[in-house]
């Protein structure tokens, strides 16, 4: 009976659009920052942690 009540409440929230509002509060809203990623890759390449081939492949992906 309790499960049926939870399903009914979930269905109601889904139909009214409240479910999406609630789910957005719990999901991170950060977007990937390409310039920050490039800086990290450049630093790893400069310190010798990644090879020339890996560096070029990663740069092409970004």
N, C-alpha and C positions, 0 to 999 in steps of 0.2 A: 504494500500500500504506500509506503514511504517512497519507494522507487517511482511509482506512478505519479506521485505529487512532484517529485524532482523533475521528471520528464515534462510534466505539464508546465511547470514554472519556466523551465528552459525553453520550451516551445513558445511560450508567451513572450519571453525576452527576445527570442530570435525574430518573431514576427513584428514586434514593435520597434526593433532596431536598437534596443538597449543593450543587447548582447555584444554588438560590435563596439559600442561605447565603452563597455566594461572591459572588453578584451584589449582595447587600445591602451588602457591605463596600465596594463601589466606587461605590454610588449615594449622593448627598448625602441626609442625613436631616433637613435643615433644613425647617421648615414656614414658610409665609408668615406674617409678623407684621403683623396688620391695624393695630394701634395705631401701629407704626413707619411704615407706609405712610401713614396719616392725617396724621402729623406732617410727613412730607415734602411731602405735597400742600398742607397748610396753609402751610408755609414758601414753597413755590413760588407759591401764590396771593398771599401777603402781599408777596412781592417783585415781583409783576407778571409772572411768567413764564407764567402761564396765565390765560385769560379767565374771566369769571363763568360762562358757559355750560359751559366745559370743567370748571371746578371742581365745578359741580352734578352734571354727568354722572358724574364720577369718584367723588364722594361717594356717589351713589346706587348705584354698582357695589359699593362697599365696604360 
